[in-house]
Amino acid sequence: MHDAAVLKGTNDGYEIILDDQSDLGEALAGLRRLLENLRDQAASGVSQAISFDIQTGRRLLAAEDRSKIETIFSDFSSFSVHKVTSDVITKEESNRILEQESVHVIDQIIRNGQEIHIQGDVLFLGKIHEGGKLFVGGNIYVLGDVHGIIQAGYPDLEDKMIIGDVHNAQQVRIGEQYEILDDTNTKISENTVVYVNDLHVLDYGKVESLKQINPKFFNRIGGVING
């Protein structure tokens, strides 16, 4: 008899694979049989709580189907679900990833009190007034005029950068790290790279040092910097 639910050991614990070629009802029945067998095998030993990852392959479960899995596990006090994963994603998630990977060209004025949120990398050609805020999920390339608050890696990605002249900015942020700027900051020029260093502190470098600052990003853009 074909097993629609198979137990697999991983480096992180235990994973139960639900056969995506089987009918969902058959897969859930197989899950229950598997848990019953595991419970019976553990009956003669020391009872230990175990949390399982559930892998559904190329089958994307709806919330109702996930609830059915939770209901099955509720009958086994020593077992629980850690997470449910699959090899496919929703259309909404796919669109979000595509947006995150794209470069947006922004040429607009962000006025005092305005907040602009953008996923992906941004080439900024506009102007941010004092009190205006630009929050970007990726990197920011500044060719415009920034007098407000600018953040790359929003909300908490510290591997992103701000590249360009932000010496007039009120505040620069990378992920959760930030610094309030003033006239005494002499590290910023039109070729500045703002980044988070290995000590998780906001730091400043030059574009020509990008290979040392972020080798992965340097290679992604082809390993060439035109100064």
C-alpha positions as a Markdown table, in Angstrom:
| # | Residue | x | y | z |
|---|---|---|---|---|
| 1 | Met | 0.0 | 0.0 | 0.0 |
| 2 | His | 1.3 | 3.4 | -1.0 |
| 3 | Asp | 2.2 | 5.7 | 1.9 |
| 4 | Ala | 0.7 | 9.1 | 1.4 |
| 5 | Ala | 2.5 | 10.5 | 4.5 |
| 6 | Val | 6.2 | 9.7 | 5.1 |
| 7 | Leu | 8.4 | 10.5 | 8.1 |
| 8 | Lys | 11.9 | 11.9 | 7.3 |
| 9 | Gly | 14.6 | 12.9 | 9.8 |
| 10 | Thr | 16.4 | 16.2 | 9.1 |
| 11 | Asn | 19.2 | 18.2 | 10.8 |
| 12 | Asp | 16.5 | 20.4 | 12.4 |
| 13 | Gly | 14.3 | 17.6 | 13.6 |
| 14 | Tyr | 11.5 | 15.6 | 11.9 |
| 15 | Glu | 9.6 | 16.3 | 8.7 |
| 16 | Ile | 6.4 | 14.6 | 7.4 |
| 17 | Ile | 6.0 | 14.6 | 3.7 |
| 18 | Leu | 2.5 | 14.5 | 2.3 |
| 19 | Asp | 2.4 | 13.0 | -1.2 |
| 20 | Asp | 1.2 | 15.7 | -3.6 |
| 21 | Gln | 0.1 | 13.1 | -6.1 |
| 22 | Ser | -2.4 | 11.5 | -3.7 |
| 23 | Asp | -5.9 | 12.8 | -3.0 |
| 24 | Leu | -5.8 | 15.3 | -0.1 |
| 25 | Gly | -8.2 | 13.1 | 1.9 |
| 26 | Glu | -5.9 | 10.1 | 1.3 |
| 27 | Ala | -2.9 | 12.2 | 2.4 |
| 28 | Leu | -4.6 | 13.3 | 5.6 |
| 29 | Ala | -5.6 | 9.7 | 6.4 |
| 30 | Gly | -2.0 | 8.7 | 5.8 |
| 31 | Leu | -0.9 | 11.4 | 8.2 |
| 32 | Arg | -3.3 | 10.1 | 10.9 |
| 33 | Arg | -2.0 | 6.5 | 10.4 |
| 34 | Leu | 1.6 | 7.7 | 10.7 |
| 35 | Leu | 0.9 | 9.6 | 13.9 |
| 36 | Glu | -0.9 | 6.6 | 15.4 |
| 37 | Asn | 2.0 | 4.3 | 14.6 |
| 38 | Leu | 4.5 | 6.8 | 16.1 |
| 39 | Arg | 2.3 | 7.1 | 19.2 |
| 40 | Asp | 2.1 | 3.3 | 19.6 |
| 41 | Gln | 5.9 | 2.9 | 19.1 |
| 42 | Ala | 6.5 | 5.5 | 21.8 |
| 43 | Ala | 4.0 | 4.0 | 24.2 |
| 44 | Ser | 6.5 | 1.6 | 25.7 |
| 45 | Gly | 9.2 | 4.2 | 26.1 |
| 46 | Val | 9.5 | 7.7 | 27.6 |
| 47 | Ser | 6.9 | 10.1 | 26.2 |
| 48 | Gln | 8.5 | 13.1 | 24.5 |
| 49 | Ala | 6.9 | 16.0 | 22.9 |
| 50 | Ile | 7.8 | 16.2 | 19.2 |
| 51 | Ser | 7.2 | 19.1 | 16.7 |
| 52 | Phe | 7.0 | 18.2 | 13.0 |
| 53 | Asp | 7.5 | 20.2 | 9.9 |
| 54 | Ile | 4.8 | 19.3 | 7.3 |
| 55 | Gln | 6.0 | 19.4 | 3.6 |
| 56 | Thr | 3.2 | 19.4 | 1.0 |
| 57 | Gly | 5.3 | 19.3 | -2.1 |
| 58 | Arg | 3.6 | 21.0 | -5.1 |
| 59 | Arg | 0.3 | 21.2 | -3.3 |
| 60 | Leu | -0.6 | 24.6 | -1.8 |
| 61 | Leu | -3.0 | 24.2 | 1.1 |
| 62 | Ala | -5.8 | 26.5 | 1.8 |
| 63 | Ala | -6.4 | 27.8 | 5.3 |
| 64 | Glu | -9.3 | 25.2 | 5.7 |
| 65 | Asp | -6.9 | 22.4 | 4.7 |
| 66 | Arg | -4.3 | 23.6 | 7.2 |
| 67 | Ser | -7.0 | 23.5 | 9.9 |
| 68 | Lys | -7.6 | 19.9 | 9.1 |
| 69 | Ile | -4.0 | 19.1 | 9.8 |
| 70 | Glu | -4.2 | 20.9 | 13.1 |
| 71 | Thr | -7.3 | 19.0 | 14.0 |
| 72 | Ile | -5.6 | 15.7 | 13.3 |
| 73 | Phe | -2.6 | 16.7 | 15.5 |
| 74 | Ser | -5.0 | 17.8 | 18.3 |
| 75 | Asp | -5.7 | 14.1 | 18.9 |
| 76 | Phe | -2.1 | 13.5 | 19.7 |
| 77 | Ser | -1.0 | 15.3 | 22.9 |
| 78 | Ser | 2.7 | 14.6 | 22.4 |
| 79 | Phe | 2.8 | 15.8 | 18.7 |
| 80 | Ser | 2.5 | 19.3 | 17.3 |
| 81 | Val | 3.0 | 21.2 | 14.0 |
| 82 | His | 6.0 | 23.4 | 13.8 |
| 83 | Lys | 5.3 | 24.8 | 10.3 |
| 84 | Val | 3.7 | 23.8 | 7.0 |
| 85 | Thr | 5.6 | 24.4 | 3.8 |
| 86 | Ser | 5.3 | 23.7 | 0.1 |
| 87 | Asp | 7.3 | 23.9 | -3.1 |
| 88 | Val | 4.9 | 26.4 | -4.6 |
| 89 | Ile | 3.9 | 30.0 | -3.7 |
| 90 | Thr | 0.7 | 32.0 | -4.1 |
| 91 | Lys | 0.3 | 34.5 | -7.0 |
| 92 | Glu | 0.4 | 37.3 | -4.4 |
| 93 | Glu | 3.7 | 36.1 | -3.0 |
| 94 | Ser | 5.1 | 35.7 | -6.5 |
| 95 | Asn | 4.2 | 39.3 | -7.3 |
| 96 | Arg | 5.7 | 40.5 | -4.1 |
| 97 | Ile | 9.0 | 38.7 | -4.8 |
| 98 | Leu | 9.1 | 40.2 | -8.4 |
| 99 | Glu | 8.5 | 43.6 | -7.0 |
| 100 | Gln | 11.2 | 43.2 | -4.3 |
| 101 | Glu | 13.7 | 42.2 | -7.0 |
| 102 | Ser | 12.9 | 45.1 | -9.4 |
| 103 | Val | 14.5 | 48.6 | -9.5 |
| 104 | His | 12.0 | 51.5 | -9.2 |
| 105 | Val | 12.9 | 54.9 | -10.6 |
| 106 | Ile | 11.3 | 57.5 | -8.4 |
| 107 | Asp | 11.2 | 61.1 | -9.5 |
| 108 | Gln | 8.8 | 62.9 | -7.2 |
| 109 | Ile | 8.7 | 65.4 | -4.3 |
| 110 | Ile | 8.1 | 63.9 | -0.9 |
| 111 | Arg | 6.9 | 66.8 | 1.3 |
| 112 | Asn | 6.9 | 67.3 | 5.1 |
| 113 | Gly | 4.6 | 64.7 | 6.7 |
| 114 | Gln | 4.5 | 62.4 | 3.7 |
| 115 | Glu | 5.7 | 58.7 | 3.9 |
| 116 | Ile | 6.5 | 56.7 | 0.8 |
| 117 | His | 6.9 | 52.9 | 1.1 |
| 118 | Ile | 8.5 | 51.0 | -1.8 |
| 119 | Gln | 9.6 | 47.3 | -2.2 |
| 120 | Gly | 12.7 | 46.5 | -4.2 |
| 121 | Asp | 15.6 | 48.7 | -5.0 |
| 122 | Val | 15.1 | 52.4 | -5.8 |
| 123 | Leu | 16.8 | 54.9 | -8.0 |
| 124 | Phe | 15.8 | 58.2 | -6.4 |
| 125 | Leu | 15.8 | 61.3 | -8.6 |
| 126 | Gly | 13.4 | 63.5 | -6.8 |
| 127 | Lys | 13.5 | 65.6 | -3.6 |
| 128 | Ile | 12.6 | 64.8 | 0.0 |
| 129 | His | 11.7 | 67.8 | 2.0 |
| 130 | Glu | 12.6 | 68.1 | 5.7 |
| 131 | Gly | 10.0 | 66.0 | 7.5 |
| 132 | Gly | 9.4 | 63.7 | 4.5 |
| 133 | Lys | 10.2 | 60.0 | 4.7 |
| 134 | Leu | 11.2 | 57.4 | 2.1 |
| 135 | Phe | 11.2 | 53.8 | 3.3 |
| 136 | Val | 12.6 | 51.2 | 0.8 |
| 137 | Gly | 12.8 | 47.5 | 1.2 |
| 138 | Gly | 16.0 | 47.2 | -0.9 |
| 139 | Asn | 18.9 | 49.4 | -1.7 |
| 140 | Ile | 18.6 | 53.2 | -2.5 |
| 141 | Tyr | 20.6 | 55.0 | -5.2 |
| 142 | Val | 20.4 | 58.7 | -4.5 |
| 143 | Leu | 20.8 | 61.1 | -7.4 |
| 144 | Gly | 18.2 | 63.5 | -6.0 |
| 145 | Asp | 18.1 | 65.9 | -3.1 |
| 146 | Val | 17.4 | 64.5 | 0.3 |
| 147 | His | 16.6 | 66.7 | 3.3 |
| 148 | Gly | 14.3 | 64.3 | 5.2 |
| 149 | Ile | 14.5 | 60.7 | 6.4 |
| 150 | Ile | 15.6 | 57.9 | 4.1 |
| 151 | Gln | 15.7 | 54.2 | 4.9 |
| 152 | Ala | 17.0 | 51.2 | 3.0 |
| 153 | Gly | 16.2 | 47.6 | 4.1 |
| 154 | Tyr | 12.9 | 48.6 | 5.6 |
| 155 | Pro | 11.9 | 47.3 | 8.1 |
| 156 | Asp | 14.8 | 45.3 | 9.4 |
| 157 | Leu | 17.2 | 44.2 | 6.6 |
| 158 | Glu | 20.8 | 45.2 | 7.5 |
| 159 | Asp | 22.4 | 43.9 | 4.3 |
| 160 | Lys | 21.0 | 46.8 | 2.2 |
| 161 | Met | 22.7 | 50.1 | 1.4 |
| 162 | Ile | 22.2 | 53.8 | 0.6 |
| 163 | Ile | 24.5 | 55.0 | -2.2 |
| 164 | Gly | 24.8 | 58.7 | -3.1 |
| 165 | Asp | 24.8 | 62.1 | -1.5 |
| 166 | Val | 22.7 | 62.3 | 1.6 |
| 167 | His | 24.7 | 64.9 | 3.5 |
| 168 | Asn | 21.5 | 67.1 | 3.8 |
| 169 | Ala | 19.4 | 64.3 | 5.2 |
| 170 | Gln | 17.9 | 64.6 | 8.7 |
| 171 | Gln | 18.3 | 60.9 | 9.3 |
| 172 | Val | 19.6 | 57.8 | 7.4 |
| 173 | Arg | 18.5 | 54.3 | 8.3 |
| 174 | Ile | 19.5 | 50.8 | 7.3 |
| 175 | Gly | 17.2 | 48.2 | 8.7 |
| 176 | Glu | 16.8 | 49.1 | 12.4 |
| 177 | Gln | 20.1 | 51.0 | 12.6 |
| 178 | Tyr | 19.9 | 54.8 | 12.2 |
| 179 | Glu | 21.8 | 58.0 | 12.6 |
| 180 | Ile | 20.7 | 61.6 | 12.9 |
| 181 | Leu | 23.0 | 63.7 | 10.7 |
| 182 | Asp | 24.3 | 67.2 | 11.3 |
| 183 | Asp | 26.8 | 69.6 | 9.8 |
| 184 | Thr | 29.7 | 68.0 | 11.7 |
| 185 | Asn | 29.5 | 64.7 | 9.7 |
| 186 | Thr | 32.3 | 65.0 | 7.2 |
| 187 | Lys | 32.1 | 61.3 | 6.0 |
| 188 | Ile | 29.3 | 61.9 | 3.5 |
| 189 | Ser | 29.9 | 63.1 | -0.1 |
| 190 | Glu | 28.2 | 62.5 | -3.4 |
| 191 | Asn | 29.9 | 59.0 | -3.6 |
| 192 | Thr | 29.0 | 57.8 | -0.1 |
| 193 | Val | 27.9 | 54.3 | 0.7 |
| 194 | Val | 25.9 | 54.0 | 3.9 |
| 195 | Tyr | 25.8 | 50.5 | 5.3 |
| 196 | Val | 25.8 | 48.4 | 8.4 |
| 197 | Asn | 29.2 | 47.0 | 9.3 |
| 198 | Asp | 30.1 | 43.7 | 11.0 |
| 199 | Leu | 29.6 | 45.3 | 14.4 |
| 200 | His | 25.9 | 46.0 | 13.4 |
| 201 | Val | 26.7 | 49.8 | 13.5 |
| 202 | Leu | 25.8 | 52.3 | 10.8 |
| 203 | Asp | 29.0 | 53.1 | 8.8 |
| 204 | Tyr | 30.1 | 55.1 | 5.8 |
| 205 | Gly | 32.4 | 54.3 | 2.9 |
| 206 | Lys | 33.1 | 55.3 | -0.7 |
| 207 | Val | 31.7 | 53.9 | -3.8 |
| 208 | Glu | 35.2 | 52.8 | -5.0 |
| 209 | Ser | 35.4 | 50.6 | -1.8 |
| 210 | Leu | 32.1 | 48.8 | -2.6 |
| 211 | Lys | 33.9 | 45.5 | -3.3 |
| 212 | Gln | 35.2 | 45.4 | 0.2 |
| 213 | Ile | 32.0 | 46.8 | 1.8 |
| 214 | Asn | 29.6 | 44.4 | 0.1 |
| 215 | Pro | 31.3 | 41.8 | -2.2 |
| 216 | Lys | 28.0 | 40.1 | -3.0 |
| 217 | Phe | 26.4 | 43.3 | -4.2 |
| 218 | Phe | 29.5 | 44.2 | -6.1 |
| 219 | Asn | 29.5 | 41.0 | -8.0 |
| 220 | Arg | 25.7 | 41.3 | -8.7 |
| 221 | Ile | 26.2 | 44.6 | -10.5 |
| 222 | Gly | 29.0 | 43.0 | -12.6 |
| 223 | Gly | 32.0 | 44.0 | -10.5 |
| 224 | Val | 32.4 | 47.4 | -12.2 |
| 225 | Ile | 32.2 | 50.8 | -10.6 |
| 226 | Asn | 32.3 | 53.8 | -12.8 |
| 227 | Gly | 33.5 | 56.7 | -10.8 |
